[in-house]
Amino acid sequence: MQTAEVVYLGIGSSQGDRPGNLRRATEMIESLIGKIIRSSEVYETSPWGFESLENFLNMVLIAETFLAPDELLDKIHSIESALGRKRTGNRYSHRVIDIDILFYGNRVIKTDALTVPHPLLHRRKFVLVPLCSIAPEMVHPVKGKTIRALLDECTDEGMVVLFNQNA
């Protein structure tokens, strides 16, 4: 019998109904990818990799899946498309939804289509803060450090604050 793999997914949105986009993505992940074990709070964050006055909302989910890594990536792309994401080829830009595979168990994966752990997560406070809130002692399988240690060492000065939907 096949066993479930624990995956960590980063989700972000900067266009349209940002909280609604995260909610719909979470619902689709639960229905198409697997059971969500834990989710971080939602954080409002400044753009990373480009300049803009518009902020993102970001969160991290931990889920169990029976999908292989390439199948998981295909499901993620279908969720992003269903929610209105248009792939422009511009790596850093505003988007309705963005879902990244941060970790796939403790596996290290390098293919033309997928690199896991996510190669930039240790440099991105908008990923590390929500990840640290739900998995601070998890050890990065390549860096050999806990998420808390990676956050402590991170030099990213971008804004990351808890999102208050009522503000």
N, C-alpha and C positions, 0 to 999 in steps of 0.2 A: 504494500500500500504506500502510495506517495505521501510524503509529509509536507506540511505547509512550511514555507519560508517566510521569515520576518523581513519586511521591507520598510524602509524609511523614505517618505516622499515629502519633498518641499513643494508648496503650492503658493503661487502669487498671482495677484490681479491688480491692474492699475487703470482699467477702463470700464466704463459703464457702472453697473451696480456691483461694486467690488465685494461687499459682504455676501450678496446673493450669488455672485460667481463662485466664491469659495464654498458656499453652502451647496450649490449644485454640483460642483466638482467632487466634494466629499461624498455626496449621495451617489454619484456615478461610480466613484472608486469603490464604495461599499458594494454596489450592485454588480460591477463588472470585474473587479480585481480581487476583492476579498474583504474579510471582516476587519474593521478598524479596531485596533486594540487600545490606542491612545491617541489623543490629539492635543497639540499645544494650544495656548491662547492665540488670538489673532494680534499681530503686531503691525503698526503703521511704520513704513520704512522709506527712506529716501532712495531714489533710483541708484543703481550700481552699474558702472560702466558707461554711463552717458548722463548728460546734464538735462534736467527738467524741473519744473516747479510742481509737477504732479507726483504724488507719492503712491507707493504700492501698499497693498495689504499682503502679509505673508504669514504662513503657518507651516507646521510640520505634522505629518501623520505617521503613525506606526501601524502597519497592517500585516495580516497574514495572507499569503497568496499561494496558490498551487500553480501559477503561471511560471513558465521559464522566463529568463531575463528578456529575450527577444519578444516573446508574447506579451510580457508586461509593457515593454516599450510601445508595441503596436496598440495595446489597449489605451495607454496614456495618450498617444497621438489621436486616437479616435475620440476620446473624451474631450481633448482640447479642440478638435475640429467641431464636434457637436455643440460646444459652448461658444463657438464663433472665432476661434483663433485662426488667423491667416498667417501662414509661414512666409515671411518676406525675404528671408536670407539675411536680414539685418539682425545680428546676434543680440545686440542690446537695444531694446526699444520697449515702448509701452505695449501691453497686450491684455486682452480680455482675461486670459488664463494662461498660466505656465505651470507645468508639473514636471519636477525633476526627480529622478531616482537618486537619492543620496547614498543609500546602502541597500544591498541585496544580501541579507545575512552578513556573514563575514567574508563573502567572496570578493575577489579582485577580478574584474572583468575588463578586458580591453579588446574591442572589436572596432570595425570601421564605423558602426552605428552607435556604439554604447561604451562608455567608460564609467566603471563603478569601482570604488566610491567616486562620487562626483568630484572631478579634479580640482574644482575651485572652492569647495565648501569651506575649507579651513581658512580662506581669505575673505569670507563673506559673513559679516556680523548679522545680516538679515536672515541667514540660515542658522548660524551658530546659536543665537539667542533663543529662538523657539526650540531648537533641538536640545540645547542644554537644559531647558525648562522641563523636558520630559525624559531625557536620557543622559544626564550629566556624566555618569561613570562609564558609559559605553566607550570602548577603545576603538579608535580608527584603525582598521586593519593594515593600512599602509604607513601611516604616520606613527603608530605605536603609542599614541597619547589619548587621554580621555577627551571627550568633547569639552568638558570644563577647562582643561589645560589648553586646548586649542583656542577657546574663546578668550582665555586670559592672555594668550600670546598674540591674538589677532590685532593687526594695526589698522583695520578698517575703521574710519571715523564717521561712517554714515549713521544717520538717525535710525534708531530702533526703539519704539515706545509701544506700550500696550495700547491697543486700539479701543477707544470708547465710542461705541456706535451711537450713544445718546448725546455726545458732545456737539 
